[in-house]
Amino acid sequence: MVEINPDVIALRNEFAIPGDDERFQVLLGDGAEFVADAPRPFDVLIVDGFDAGGLRRIEQPAVLR
């Protein structure tokens, strides 16, 4: 999981987000950059597109159009 807001990561216990292990990690960073720089494509992406102002417009990559 990649989260851009460190305040959200600080609340992981409040939302019962499991601890990091070999199968799951919470990383601080920009999810779009993480996906763009990944060495291989992902089968599934789950995107929480909300920020303090509401739902953000997310551009759909050309490969998905």
Summary of the structure (lengths in Angstrom):
residues: 65
radius of gyration: 13.3
end to end distance: 24.6
largest distance: 37.2
contacts: 86
relative contact order: 0.16
helix: 22%
strand: 12%
